[in-house]
Amino acid sequence: MNTDIQISRPEPILLNEEIETFNSTTNIKQTIKTLEAGTPVLIKDFYSNGLSLVKEIKYHLQKTTANKTFQEQRIYRAAYHKLSNLILIEVIDHK
């Protein structure tokens, strides 16, 4: 019986063109509109900037989507998943 552990490592995203960035001085509403348009956003400076963006996405979705029935909760989670997966963070030297 072979029980090898399979590690899932995503392929690196090479940024050949200019990409939207987000830091503590960036307009959050404009950044959320950018994410809703399907454009990725790169977090600059601090990890906490990414956490604050995720918090604002959650708050934005709570205001704009119904979240009472099971189907509405699935739609909310799908929208959250879509937007949060467009947030990128730069990795330097595998750190």
Distance bins in CASP14 RR format, pairs under 12 A and 6 or more apart:
PFRMAT RR
TARGET T0000
AUTHOR 0000-0000-0000
RMODE 2
METHOD distances of the structure
MODEL  1
9 91 0 0 0 0 0 1 0 0 0 0 0
9 94 0 0 0 0 0 1 0 0 0 0 0
10 85 0 0 0 0 0 1 0 0 0 0 0
10 88 0 0 0 0 0 1 0 0 0 0 0
10 91 0 0 0 0 0 1 0 0 0 0 0
12 88 0 0 0 0 0 1 0 0 0 0 0
12 90 0 0 0 0 0 1 0 0 0 0 0
12 91 1 0 0 1 0 0 0 0 0 0 0
12 92 0 0 0 0 0 1 0 0 0 0 0
12 94 0 0 0 0 0 1 0 0 0 0 0
13 19 0 0 0 0 1 0 0 0 0 0 0
13 40 1 0 0 1 0 0 0 0 0 0 0
13 42 0 0 0 0 1 0 0 0 0 0 0
13 85 0 0 0 0 0 1 0 0 0 0 0
13 86 0 0 0 0 0 1 0 0 0 0 0
13 87 0 0 0 0 0 1 0 0 0 0 0
13 88 1 0 0 1 0 0 0 0 0 0 0
13 89 0 0 0 0 0 1 0 0 0 0 0
13 90 0 0 0 0 1 0 0 0 0 0 0
13 91 0 0 0 0 1 0 0 0 0 0 0
14 88 0 0 0 0 0 1 0 0 0 0 0
14 90 0 0 0 0 0 1 0 0 0 0 0
14 91 0 0 0 0 0 1 0 0 0 0 0
15 21 0 0 0 0 0 1 0 0 0 0 0
15 40 0 0 0 0 1 0 0 0 0 0 0
15 41 0 0 0 0 0 1 0 0 0 0 0
15 42 1 0 0 1 0 0 0 0 0 0 0
15 88 0 0 0 0 1 0 0 0 0 0 0
15 90 0 0 0 0 1 0 0 0 0 0 0
15 91 0 0 0 0 0 1 0 0 0 0 0
17 39 0 0 0 0 0 1 0 0 0 0 0
17 40 0 0 0 0 0 1 0 0 0 0 0
17 42 0 0 0 0 0 1 0 0 0 0 0
18 39 0 0 0 0 0 1 0 0 0 0 0
18 40 0 0 0 0 0 1 0 0 0 0 0
18 42 0 0 0 0 1 0 0 0 0 0 0
19 34 0 0 0 0 0 1 0 0 0 0 0
19 38 0 0 0 0 0 1 0 0 0 0 0
19 39 1 0 0 1 0 0 0 0 0 0 0
19 40 1 0 0 1 0 0 0 0 0 0 0
19 41 1 0 0 1 0 0 0 0 0 0 0
19 42 1 0 1 0 0 0 0 0 0 0 0
19 43 0 0 0 0 0 1 0 0 0 0 0
19 44 0 0 0 0 0 1 0 0 0 0 0
19 86 0 0 0 0 0 1 0 0 0 0 0
19 87 0 0 0 0 0 1 0 0 0 0 0
19 88 1 0 0 1 0 0 0 0 0 0 0
19 89 0 0 0 0 0 1 0 0 0 0 0
19 90 0 0 0 0 0 1 0 0 0 0 0
20 26 0 0 0 0 1 0 0 0 0 0 0
20 27 0 0 0 0 0 1 0 0 0 0 0
20 30 0 0 0 0 1 0 0 0 0 0 0
20 31 1 0 0 1 0 0 0 0 0 0 0
20 32 0 0 0 0 0 1 0 0 0 0 0
20 33 0 0 0 0 0 1 0 0 0 0 0
20 34 1 0 1 0 0 0 0 0 0 0 0
20 35 0 0 0 0 1 0 0 0 0 0 0
20 37 0 0 0 0 1 0 0 0 0 0 0
20 38 0 0 0 0 0 1 0 0 0 0 0
20 39 1 0 1 0 0 0 0 0 0 0 0
20 40 1 0 0 1 0 0 0 0 0 0 0
20 41 1 0 1 0 0 0 0 0 0 0 0
20 42 1 0 0 1 0 0 0 0 0 0 0
20 43 0 0 0 0 0 1 0 0 0 0 0
20 44 0 0 0 0 0 1 0 0 0 0 0
20 53 0 0 0 0 0 1 0 0 0 0 0
20 86 0 0 0 0 1 0 0 0 0 0 0
20 87 0 0 0 0 0 1 0 0 0 0 0
20 88 0 0 0 0 1 0 0 0 0 0 0
21 27 0 0 0 0 0 1 0 0 0 0 0
21 30 0 0 0 0 0 1 0 0 0 0 0
21 31 0 0 0 0 1 0 0 0 0 0 0
21 34 0 0 0 0 0 1 0 0 0 0 0
21 39 0 0 0 0 0 1 0 0 0 0 0
21 40 0 0 0 0 0 1 0 0 0 0 0
21 41 1 0 0 1 0 0 0 0 0 0 0
21 42 1 0 1 0 0 0 0 0 0 0 0
21 43 1 0 0 1 0 0 0 0 0 0 0
21 44 1 0 1 0 0 0 0 0 0 0 0
21 45 0 0 0 0 1 0 0 0 0 0 0
21 49 0 0 0 0 1 0 0 0 0 0 0
21 50 0 0 0 0 0 1 0 0 0 0 0
21 53 0 0 0 0 0 1 0 0 0 0 0
21 87 0 0 0 0 0 1 0 0 0 0 0
21 88 0 0 0 0 1 0 0 0 0 0 0
21 89 0 0 0 0 0 1 0 0 0 0 0
21 90 0 0 0 0 1 0 0 0 0 0 0
22 28 0 0 0 0 1 0 0 0 0 0 0
22 29 0 0 0 0 0 1 0 0 0 0 0
22 30 0 0 0 0 1 0 0 0 0 0 0
22 31 1 0 1 0 0 0 0 0 0 0 0
22 32 0 0 0 0 0 1 0 0 0 0 0
22 34 0 0 0 0 1 0 0 0 0 0 0
22 35 0 0 0 0 1 0 0 0 0 0 0
22 39 0 0 0 0 0 1 0 0 0 0 0
22 40 0 0 0 0 0 1 0 0 0 0 0
22 41 1 0 1 0 0 0 0 0 0 0 0
22 42 1 0 0 1 0 0 0 0 0 0 0
22 43 1 0 1 0 0 0 0 0 0 0 0
22 44 1 0 0 1 0 0 0 0 0 0 0
22 45 0 0 0 0 1 0 0 0 0 0 0
22 46 0 0 0 0 0 1 0 0 0 0 0
22 47 0 0 0 0 0 1 0 0 0 0 0
22 48 0 0 0 0 0 1 0 0 0 0 0
22 49 1 0 0 1 0 0 0 0 0 0 0
22 50 1 0 0 1 0 0 0 0 0 0 0
22 51 0 0 0 0 0 1 0 0 0 0 0
22 52 0 0 0 0 1 0 0 0 0 0 0
22 53 1 0 1 0 0 0 0 0 0 0 0
22 54 0 0 0 0 0 1 0 0 0 0 0
22 56 0 0 0 0 0 1 0 0 0 0 0
22 57 0 0 0 0 0 1 0 0 0 0 0
22 86 0 0 0 0 0 1 0 0 0 0 0
22 87 1 0 0 1 0 0 0 0 0 0 0
22 88 0 0 0 0 1 0 0 0 0 0 0
22 89 0 0 0 0 0 1 0 0 0 0 0
22 90 0 0 0 0 0 1 0 0 0 0 0
23 31 0 0 0 0 0 1 0 0 0 0 0
23 41 0 0 0 0 0 1 0 0 0 0 0
23 42 0 0 0 0 1 0 0 0 0 0 0
23 43 1 0 0 1 0 0 0 0 0 0 0
23 44 1 0 1 0 0 0 0 0 0 0 0
23 45 1 0 1 0 0 0 0 0 0 0 0
23 46 1 0 0 1 0 0 0 0 0 0 0
23 47 0 0 0 0 0 1 0 0 0 0 0
23 48 0 0 0 0 0 1 0 0 0 0 0
23 49 1 0 1 0 0 0 0 0 0 0 0
23 50 0 0 0 0 1 0 0 0 0 0 0
23 52 0 0 0 0 0 1 0 0 0 0 0
23 53 0 0 0 0 1 0 0 0 0 0 0
23 90 0 0 0 0 0 1 0 0 0 0 0
24 31 0 0 0 0 0 1 0 0 0 0 0
24 43 0 0 0 0 0 1 0 0 0 0 0
24 44 0 0 0 0 1 0 0 0 0 0 0
24 45 1 0 0 1 0 0 0 0 0 0 0
24 46 1 0 0 1 0 0 0 0 0 0 0
24 47 0 0 0 0 0 1 0 0 0 0 0
24 48 0 0 0 0 1 0 0 0 0 0 0
24 49 1 0 1 0 0 0 0 0 0 0 0
24 50 0 0 0 0 1 0 0 0 0 0 0
24 51 0 0 0 0 0 1 0 0 0 0 0
24 52 1 0 0 1 0 0 0 0 0 0 0
24 53 0 0 0 0 0 1 0 0 0 0 0
25 31 0 0 0 0 0 1 0 0 0 0 0
25 44 0 0 0 0 1 0 0 0 0 0 0
25 45 0 0 0 0 1 0 0 0 0 0 0
25 46 0 0 0 0 0 1 0 0 0 0 0
25 49 0 0 0 0 1 0 0 0 0 0 0
25 52 0 0 0 0 0 1 0 0 0 0 0
26 32 0 0 0 0 0 1 0 0 0 0 0
26 33 0 0 0 0 0 1 0 0 0 0 0
26 34 0 0 0 0 1 0 0 0 0 0 0
26 41 0 0 0 0 1 0 0 0 0 0 0
26 42 0 0 0 0 0 1 0 0 0 0 0
26 43 0 0 0 0 1 0 0 0 0 0 0
26 44 0 0 0 0 1 0 0 0 0 0 0
26 45 0 0 0 0 0 1 0 0 0 0 0
26 49 0 0 0 0 1 0 0 0 0 0 0
26 50 0 0 0 0 0 1 0 0 0 0 0
26 52 0 0 0 0 0 1 0 0 0 0 0
26 53 0 0 0 0 1 0 0 0 0 0 0
26 56 0 0 0 0 0 1 0 0 0 0 0
27 33 0 0 0 0 1 0 0 0 0 0 0
27 34 0 0 0 0 1 0 0 0 0 0 0
27 41 0 0 0 0 0 1 0 0 0 0 0
27 53 0 0 0 0 0 1 0 0 0 0 0
27 56 0 0 0 0 0 1 0 0 0 0 0
28 34 0 0 0 0 0 1 0 0 0 0 0
28 35 0 0 0 0 0 1 0 0 0 0 0
28 41 0 0 0 0 0 1 0 0 0 0 0
28 49 0 0 0 0 0 1 0 0 0 0 0
28 50 0 0 0 0 0 1 0 0 0 0 0
28 52 1 0 0 1 0 0 0 0 0 0 0
28 53 1 0 0 1 0 0 0 0 0 0 0
28 54 0 0 0 0 0 1 0 0 0 0 0
28 55 0 0 0 0 1 0 0 0 0 0 0
28 56 1 0 1 0 0 0 0 0 0 0 0
28 57 0 0 0 0 1 0 0 0 0 0 0
28 59 0 0 0 0 1 0 0 0 0 0 0
28 60 0 0 0 0 1 0 0 0 0 0 0
29 35 0 0 0 0 0 1 0 0 0 0 0
29 36 0 0 0 0 0 1 0 0 0 0 0
29 53 0 0 0 0 0 1 0 0 0 0 0
29 56 0 0 0 0 1 0 0 0 0 0 0
29 57 0 0 0 0 0 1 0 0 0 0 0
29 59 0 0 0 0 0 1 0 0 0 0 0
29 60 0 0 0 0 1 0 0 0 0 0 0
29 63 0 0 0 0 0 1 0 0 0 0 0
29 64 0 0 0 0 0 1 0 0 0 0 0
30 36 0 0 0 0 0 1 0 0 0 0 0
30 37 0 0 0 0 0 1 0 0 0 0 0
30 39 0 0 0 0 0 1 0 0 0 0 0
30 41 0 0 0 0 0 1 0 0 0 0 0
30 53 0 0 0 0 0 1 0 0 0 0 0
30 56 0 0 0 0 0 1 0 0 0 0 0
30 60 0 0 0 0 0 1 0 0 0 0 0
31 37 0 0 0 0 0 1 0 0 0 0 0
31 38 0 0 0 0 0 1 0 0 0 0 0
31 39 0 0 0 0 1 0 0 0 0 0 0
31 40 0 0 0 0 0 1 0 0 0 0 0
31 41 1 0 1 0 0 0 0 0 0 0 0
31 42 0 0 0 0 0 1 0 0 0 0 0
31 43 0 0 0 0 0 1 0 0 0 0 0
31 44 0 0 0 0 0 1 0 0 0 0 0
31 49 0 0 0 0 0 1 0 0 0 0 0
31 50 0 0 0 0 0 1 0 0 0 0 0
31 52 0 0 0 0 0 1 0 0 0 0 0
31 53 1 0 0 1 0 0 0 0 0 0 0
31 54 0 0 0 0 0 1 0 0 0 0 0
31 56 0 0 0 0 1 0 0 0 0 0 0
31 57 0 0 0 0 1 0 0 0 0 0 0
31 60 0 0 0 0 0 1 0 0 0 0 0
31 83 0 0 0 0 0 1 0 0 0 0 0
31 86 0 0 0 0 0 1 0 0 0 0 0
31 87 0 0 0 0 1 0 0 0 0 0 0
32 38 0 0 0 0 0 1 0 0 0 0 0
32 39 0 0 0 0 0 1 0 0 0 0 0
32 41 0 0 0 0 1 0 0 0 0 0 0
32 52 0 0 0 0 0 1 0 0 0 0 0
32 53 0 0 0 0 1 0 0 0 0 0 0
32 54 0 0 0 0 0 1 0 0 0 0 0
32 55 0 0 0 0 0 1 0 0 0 0 0
32 56 1 0 0 1 0 0 0 0 0 0 0
32 57 1 0 0 1 0 0 0 0 0 0 0
32 58 0 0 0 0 0 1 0 0 0 0 0
32 59 0 0 0 0 1 0 0 0 0 0 0
32 60 1 0 1 0 0 0 0 0 0 0 0
32 61 0 0 0 0 1 0 0 0 0 0 0
32 63 0 0 0 0 0 1 0 0 0 0 0
32 64 0 0 0 0 1 0 0 0 0 0 0
32 79 0 0 0 0 0 1 0 0 0 0 0
32 80 0 0 0 0 0 1 0 0 0 0 0
32 83 1 0 0 1 0 0 0 0 0 0 0
32 84 0 0 0 0 0 1 0 0 0 0 0
32 86 0 0 0 0 0 1 0 0 0 0 0
32 87 0 0 0 0 0 1 0 0 0 0 0
33 39 0 0 0 0 1 0 0 0 0 0 0
33 41 0 0 0 0 0 1 0 0 0 0 0
33 56 0 0 0 0 0 1 0 0 0 0 0
33 57 0 0 0 0 0 1 0 0 0 0 0
33 60 0 0 0 0 1 0 0 0 0 0 0
33 64 0 0 0 0 0 1 0 0 0 0 0
33 83 0 0 0 0 0 1 0 0 0 0 0
33 86 0 0 0 0 0 1 0 0 0 0 0
34 40 0 0 0 0 1 0 0 0 0 0 0
34 41 1 0 1 0 0 0 0 0 0 0 0
34 42 0 0 0 0 0 1 0 0 0 0 0
34 53 0 0 0 0 0 1 0 0 0 0 0
34 57 0 0 0 0 0 1 0 0 0 0 0
34 83 0 0 0 0 1 0 0 0 0 0 0
34 86 0 0 0 0 1 0 0 0 0 0 0
34 87 0 0 0 0 0 1 0 0 0 0 0
35 41 1 0 0 1 0 0 0 0 0 0 0
35 42 0 0 0 0 0 1 0 0 0 0 0
35 43 0 0 0 0 0 1 0 0 0 0 0
35 50 0 0 0 0 0 1 0 0 0 0 0
35 53 0 0 0 0 1 0 0 0 0 0 0
35 54 0 0 0 0 0 1 0 0 0 0 0
35 56 0 0 0 0 0 1 0 0 0 0 0
35 57 1 0 0 1 0 0 0 0 0 0 0
35 60 0 0 0 0 1 0 0 0 0 0 0
35 61 0 0 0 0 0 1 0 0 0 0 0
35 79 0 0 0 0 0 1 0 0 0 0 0
35 80 0 0 0 0 0 1 0 0 0 0 0
35 81 0 0 0 0 0 1 0 0 0 0 0
35 82 0 0 0 0 1 0 0 0 0 0 0
35 83 1 0 1 0 0 0 0 0 0 0 0
35 84 0 0 0 0 1 0 0 0 0 0 0
35 85 0 0 0 0 1 0 0 0 0 0 0
35 86 1 0 1 0 0 0 0 0 0 0 0
35 87 1 0 0 1 0 0 0 0 0 0 0
35 88 0 0 0 0 0 1 0 0 0 0 0
36 57 0 0 0 0 1 0 0 0 0 0 0
36 60 0 0 0 0 1 0 0 0 0 0 0
36 61 0 0 0 0 0 1 0 0 0 0 0
36 64 0 0 0 0 1 0 0 0 0 0 0
36 65 0 0 0 0 0 1 0 0 0 0 0
36 79 0 0 0 0 1 0 0 0 0 0 0
36 80 0 0 0 0 0 1 0 0 0 0 0
36 82 0 0 0 0 1 0 0 0 0 0 0
36 83 1 0 0 1 0 0 0 0 0 0 0
36 86 0 0 0 0 1 0 0 0 0 0 0
37 82 0 0 0 0 0 1 0 0 0 0 0
37 83 0 0 0 0 0 1 0 0 0 0 0
37 86 0 0 0 0 1 0 0 0 0 0 0
38 79 0 0 0 0 0 1 0 0 0 0 0
38 82 1 0 0 1 0 0 0 0 0 0 0
38 83 0 0 0 0 1 0 0 0 0 0 0
38 85 0 0 0 0 1 0 0 0 0 0 0
38 86 1 0 1 0 0 0 0 0 0 0 0
38 87 0 0 0 0 0 1 0 0 0 0 0
39 83 0 0 0 0 0 1 0 0 0 0 0
39 86 1 0 0 1 0 0 0 0 0 0 0
39 87 0 0 0 0 0 1 0 0 0 0 0
39 88 0 0 0 0 0 1 0 0 0 0 0
40 82 0 0 0 0 0 1 0 0 0 0 0
40 83 0 0 0 0 0 1 0 0 0 0 0
40 84 0 0 0 0 0 1 0 0 0 0 0
40 85 0 0 0 0 1 0 0 0 0 0 0
40 86 1 0 1 0 0 0 0 0 0 0 0
40 87 1 0 0 1 0 0 0 0 0 0 0
40 88 1 0 1 0 0 0 0 0 0 0 0
40 89 0 0 0 0 0 1 0 0 0 0 0
40 90 0 0 0 0 0 1 0 0 0 0 0
41 49 0 0 0 0 0 1 0 0 0 0 0
41 50 0 0 0 0 1 0 0 0 0 0 0
41 53 1 0 0 1 0 0 0 0 0 0 0
41 54 0 0 0 0 0 1 0 0 0 0 0
41 56 0 0 0 0 0 1 0 0 0 0 0
41 57 0 0 0 0 0 1 0 0 0 0 0
41 83 0 0 0 0 1 0 0 0 0 0 0
41 84 0 0 0 0 0 1 0 0 0 0 0
41 85 0 0 0 0 0 1 0 0 0 0 0
41 86 1 0 0 1 0 0 0 0 0 0 0
41 87 1 0 1 0 0 0 0 0 0 0 0
41 88 1 0 0 1 0 0 0 0 0 0 0
41 89 0 0 0 0 1 0 0 0 0 0 0
41 90 0 0 0 0 0 1 0 0 0 0 0
42 49 0 0 0 0 0 1 0 0 0 0 0
42 50 0 0 0 0 0 1 0 0 0 0 0
42 53 0 0 0 0 0 1 0 0 0 0 0
42 86 0 0 0 0 0 1 0 0 0 0 0
42 87 0 0 0 0 1 0 0 0 0 0 0
42 88 1 0 1 0 0 0 0 0 0 0 0
42 89 1 0 0 1 0 0 0 0 0 0 0
42 90 1 0 0 1 0 0 0 0 0 0 0
42 91 0 0 0 0 0 1 0 0 0 0 0
43 49 1 0 1 0 0 0 0 0 0 0 0
43 50 1 0 1 0 0 0 0 0 0 0 0
43 51 0 0 0 0 1 0 0 0 0 0 0
43 52 0 0 0 0 1 0 0 0 0 0 0
43 53 1 0 0 1 0 0 0 0 0 0 0
43 54 0 0 0 0 1 0 0 0 0 0 0
43 84 0 0 0 0 0 1 0 0 0 0 0
43 86 0 0 0 0 0 1 0 0 0 0 0
43 87 1 0 0 1 0 0 0 0 0 0 0
43 88 1 0 0 1 0 0 0 0 0 0 0
43 89 1 0 1 0 0 0 0 0 0 0 0
43 90 1 0 0 1 0 0 0 0 0 0 0
43 91 0 0 0 0 0 1 0 0 0 0 0
44 50 0 0 0 0 1 0 0 0 0 0 0
44 53 0 0 0 0 0 1 0 0 0 0 0
44 87 0 0 0 0 0 1 0 0 0 0 0
44 88 0 0 0 0 0 1 0 0 0 0 0
44 89 0 0 0 0 1 0 0 0 0 0 0
44 90 1 0 0 1 0 0 0 0 0 0 0
45 52 0 0 0 0 0 1 0 0 0 0 0
45 89 0 0 0 0 0 1 0 0 0 0 0
45 90 0 0 0 0 1 0 0 0 0 0 0
46 52 0 0 0 0 1 0 0 0 0 0 0
46 53 0 0 0 0 0 1 0 0 0 0 0
46 89 0 0 0 0 0 1 0 0 0 0 0
46 90 0 0 0 0 0 1 0 0 0 0 0
47 53 0 0 0 0 0 1 0 0 0 0 0
47 54 0 0 0 0 0 1 0 0 0 0 0
47 87 0 0 0 0 0 1 0 0 0 0 0
47 89 1 0 0 1 0 0 0 0 0 0 0
47 90 0 0 0 0 0 1 0 0 0 0 0
47 91 0 0 0 0 0 1 0 0 0 0 0
47 95 0 0 0 0 0 1 0 0 0 0 0
48 54 0 0 0 0 0 1 0 0 0 0 0
48 55 0 0 0 0 0 1 0 0 0 0 0
48 89 0 0 0 0 0 1 0 0 0 0 0
49 55 0 0 0 0 0 1 0 0 0 0 0
49 56 0 0 0 0 0 1 0 0 0 0 0
49 87 0 0 0 0 1 0 0 0 0 0 0
49 89 0 0 0 0 1 0 0 0 0 0 0
49 90 0 0 0 0 0 1 0 0 0 0 0
50 56 0 0 0 0 1 0 0 0 0 0 0
50 57 0 0 0 0 1 0 0 0 0 0 0
50 84 0 0 0 0 1 0 0 0 0 0 0
50 86 0 0 0 0 0 1 0 0 0 0 0
50 87 1 0 0 1 0 0 0 0 0 0 0
50 88 0 0 0 0 1 0 0 0 0 0 0
50 89 1 0 0 1 0 0 0 0 0 0 0
50 90 0 0 0 0 0 1 0 0 0 0 0
51 57 0 0 0 0 0 1 0 0 0 0 0
51 58 0 0 0 0 0 1 0 0 0 0 0
51 84 0 0 0 0 0 1 0 0 0 0 0
51 87 0 0 0 0 0 1 0 0 0 0 0
51 89 0 0 0 0 0 1 0 0 0 0 0
52 58 0 0 0 0 0 1 0 0 0 0 0
52 59 0 0 0 0 0 1 0 0 0 0 0
52 87 0 0 0 0 0 1 0 0 0 0 0
53 59 0 0 0 0 0 1 0 0 0 0 0
53 60 0 0 0 0 0 1 0 0 0 0 0
53 83 0 0 0 0 1 0 0 0 0 0 0
53 84 0 0 0 0 1 0 0 0 0 0 0
53 86 0 0 0 0 0 1 0 0 0 0 0
53 87 1 0 0 1 0 0 0 0 0 0 0
53 88 0 0 0 0 0 1 0 0 0 0 0
53 89 0 0 0 0 0 1 0 0 0 0 0
54 60 0 0 0 0 0 1 0 0 0 0 0
54 61 0 0 0 0 0 1 0 0 0 0 0
54 80 0 0 0 0 1 0 0 0 0 0 0
54 81 0 0 0 0 0 1 0 0 0 0 0
54 83 0 0 0 0 1 0 0 0 0 0 0
54 84 1 0 1 0 0 0 0 0 0 0 0
54 85 0 0 0 0 0 1 0 0 0 0 0
54 86 0 0 0 0 0 1 0 0 0 0 0
54 87 1 0 0 1 0 0 0 0 0 0 0
54 89 0 0 0 0 0 1 0 0 0 0 0
55 61 0 0 0 0 0 1 0 0 0 0 0
55 62 0 0 0 0 0 1 0 0 0 0 0
55 80 0 0 0 0 0 1 0 0 0 0 0
55 84 0 0 0 0 0 1 0 0 0 0 0
55 87 0 0 0 0 0 1 0 0 0 0 0
56 62 0 0 0 0 0 1 0 0 0 0 0
56 63 0 0 0 0 0 1 0 0 0 0 0
56 80 0 0 0 0 0 1 0 0 0 0 0
56 83 0 0 0 0 0 1 0 0 0 0 0
56 84 0 0 0 0 0 1 0 0 0 0 0
56 87 0 0 0 0 0 1 0 0 0 0 0
57 63 0 0 0 0 0 1 0 0 0 0 0
57 64 0 0 0 0 0 1 0 0 0 0 0
57 65 0 0 0 0 0 1 0 0 0 0 0
57 76 0 0 0 0 0 1 0 0 0 0 0
57 79 0 0 0 0 1 0 0 0 0 0 0
57 80 1 0 0 1 0 0 0 0 0 0 0
57 81 0 0 0 0 0 1 0 0 0 0 0
57 82 0 0 0 0 0 1 0 0 0 0 0
57 83 1 0 1 0 0 0 0 0 0 0 0
57 84 1 0 0 1 0 0 0 0 0 0 0
57 85 0 0 0 0 0 1 0 0 0 0 0
57 86 0 0 0 0 1 0 0 0 0 0 0
57 87 0 0 0 0 1 0 0 0 0 0 0
58 64 0 0 0 0 0 1 0 0 0 0 0
58 65 0 0 0 0 0 1 0 0 0 0 0
58 67 0 0 0 0 0 1 0 0 0 0 0
58 76 0 0 0 0 1 0 0 0 0 0 0
58 77 0 0 0 0 0 1 0 0 0 0 0
58 79 0 0 0 0 0 1 0 0 0 0 0
58 80 1 0 0 1 0 0 0 0 0 0 0
58 81 0 0 0 0 0 1 0 0 0 0 0
58 83 0 0 0 0 1 0 0 0 0 0 0
58 84 0 0 0 0 1 0 0 0 0 0 0
59 65 0 0 0 0 0 1 0 0 0 0 0
59 80 0 0 0 0 0 1 0 0 0 0 0
59 83 0 0 0 0 0 1 0 0 0 0 0
60 76 0 0 0 0 0 1 0 0 0 0 0
60 79 0 0 0 0 1 0 0 0 0 0 0
60 80 0 0 0 0 1 0 0 0 0 0 0
60 83 0 0 0 0 1 0 0 0 0 0 0
60 84 0 0 0 0 0 1 0 0 0 0 0
61 67 0 0 0 0 1 0 0 0 0 0 0
61 72 0 0 0 0 0 1 0 0 0 0 0
61 73 0 0 0 0 0 1 0 0 0 0 0
61 75 0 0 0 0 1 0 0 0 0 0 0
61 76 1 0 1 0 0 0 0 0 0 0 0
61 77 0 0 0 0 1 0 0 0 0 0 0
61 78 0 0 0 0 0 1 0 0 0 0 0
61 79 1 0 1 0 0 0 0 0 0 0 0
61 80 1 0 1 0 0 0 0 0 0 0 0
61 81 0 0 0 0 0 1 0 0 0 0 0
61 82 0 0 0 0 0 1 0 0 0 0 0
61 83 1 0 0 1 0 0 0 0 0 0 0
61 84 0 0 0 0 0 1 0 0 0 0 0
62 68 0 0 0 0 0 1 0 0 0 0 0
62 72 0 0 0 0 0 1 0 0 0 0 0
62 73 0 0 0 0 0 1 0 0 0 0 0
62 76 0 0 0 0 1 0 0 0 0 0 0
62 79 0 0 0 0 0 1 0 0 0 0 0
62 80 0 0 0 0 1 0 0 0 0 0 0
63 76 0 0 0 0 0 1 0 0 0 0 0
64 72 0 0 0 0 0 1 0 0 0 0 0
64 75 0 0 0 0 0 1 0 0 0 0 0
64 76 0 0 0 0 1 0 0 0 0 0 0
64 79 0 0 0 0 1 0 0 0 0 0 0
64 80 0 0 0 0 0 1 0 0 0 0 0
64 83 0 0 0 0 0 1 0 0 0 0 0
65 71 0 0 0 0 0 1 0 0 0 0 0
65 72 1 0 0 1 0 0 0 0 0 0 0
65 73 0 0 0 0 1 0 0 0 0 0 0
65 74 0 0 0 0 0 1 0 0 0 0 0
65 75 1 0 0 1 0 0 0 0 0 0 0
65 76 1 0 1 0 0 0 0 0 0 0 0
65 77 0 0 0 0 1 0 0 0 0 0 0
65 78 0 0 0 0 1 0 0 0 0 0 0
65 79 1 0 0 1 0 0 0 0 0 0 0
65 80 0 0 0 0 1 0 0 0 0 0 0
65 83 0 0 0 0 0 1 0 0 0 0 0
66 72 1 0 1 0 0 0 0 0 0 0 0
66 73 0 0 0 0 1 0 0 0 0 0 0
66 74 0 0 0 0 0 1 0 0 0 0 0
66 75 0 0 0 0 1 0 0 0 0 0 0
66 76 1 0 0 1 0 0 0 0 0 0 0
66 79 0 0 0 0 0 1 0 0 0 0 0
67 73 1 0 1 0 0 0 0 0 0 0 0
67 74 0 0 0 0 1 0 0 0 0 0 0
67 75 0 0 0 0 1 0 0 0 0 0 0
67 76 1 0 1 0 0 0 0 0 0 0 0
67 77 0 0 0 0 1 0 0 0 0 0 0
67 78 0 0 0 0 0 1 0 0 0 0 0
67 79 0 0 0 0 0 1 0 0 0 0 0
67 80 0 0 0 0 0 1 0 0 0 0 0
68 74 0 0 0 0 0 1 0 0 0 0 0
68 75 0 0 0 0 0 1 0 0 0 0 0
68 76 0 0 0 0 1 0 0 0 0 0 0
69 75 0 0 0 0 1 0 0 0 0 0 0
69 76 0 0 0 0 0 1 0 0 0 0 0
70 76 0 0 0 0 0 1 0 0 0 0 0
70 77 0 0 0 0 0 1 0 0 0 0 0
71 77 0 0 0 0 0 1 0 0 0 0 0
71 78 0 0 0 0 0 1 0 0 0 0 0
72 78 0 0 0 0 0 1 0 0 0 0 0
72 79 0 0 0 0 0 1 0 0 0 0 0
73 79 0 0 0 0 0 1 0 0 0 0 0
73 80 0 0 0 0 0 1 0 0 0 0 0
74 80 0 0 0 0 0 1 0 0 0 0 0
74 81 0 0 0 0 0 1 0 0 0 0 0
75 81 0 0 0 0 0 1 0 0 0 0 0
75 82 0 0 0 0 0 1 0 0 0 0 0
76 82 0 0 0 0 0 1 0 0 0 0 0
76 83 0 0 0 0 0 1 0 0 0 0 0
77 83 0 0 0 0 0 1 0 0 0 0 0
77 84 0 0 0 0 0 1 0 0 0 0 0
78 84 0 0 0 0 0 1 0 0 0 0 0
78 85 0 0 0 0 0 1 0 0 0 0 0
79 85 0 0 0 0 0 1 0 0 0 0 0
79 86 0 0 0 0 0 1 0 0 0 0 0
80 86 0 0 0 0 0 1 0 0 0 0 0
80 87 0 0 0 0 0 1 0 0 0 0 0
81 87 0 0 0 0 0 1 0 0 0 0 0
89 95 0 0 0 0 0 1 0 0 0 0 0
END
